[in-house]
Structures are given as C-alpha cells and as structure tokens.
Amino acid sequence: MSHFQEKVRAVVREIPKGSVRTYKEVAIAAGNPQAARAVAKVMAANYDPEIPCHRVIRSDGSLGGYNRGGVSQKRKILEAEGVICK
C-alpha cells in the first residue's frame, strides 16, 4: 500500500458517524488536492470494516459508488447514521 493510500485510509477512518466528506476533501486532507479520483479508487478497493468508505461522497452531493452493496446500500447506511442524502 502506498503512502498516499495509507493517508487516505487514515483520513476516512476519522470521519465521524453521521458526517460525510467529499472525495476532494479527503484528497486535500491526505495531502494531494488534485487526487479526488485516486481517493475514489482507494475507497473502491477498501473492504476493511474499520474504514467507513460509505461516508465519502461526490462534490455535487451525490453518493458515488459503494463496493459493498451499491449505492442503495450506501444510502441506507448513511440514512441510518442520520445523514440526509440527495
């Protein structure tokens, strides 16, 4: 795993329940503001339950993808955490 991937995972691990961050916000926090797509790739490959990748969304407020059940599952989890989804 690359240093950037580790940083992305660390940033996402700290997103509190009931909150979301955009792929761009995660990229900035991980030290590479131009790497939003790379963040999405890291999240797509994440199967670690300790990394709440469902809390990372697109800049336009749409949910983006989710590798553990698709967008409908992502929506269900976020809404259960109190997030109002677009």
Secondary structure, 3 states (H helix, E strand, C coil): CCHHHHHHHHHHHCCCCCCCEEHHHHHHHCCCCCCHHHHHHHHHCCCCCCCCHHHEECCCCCCCCCCCCHHHHHHHHHHHCCCCCC
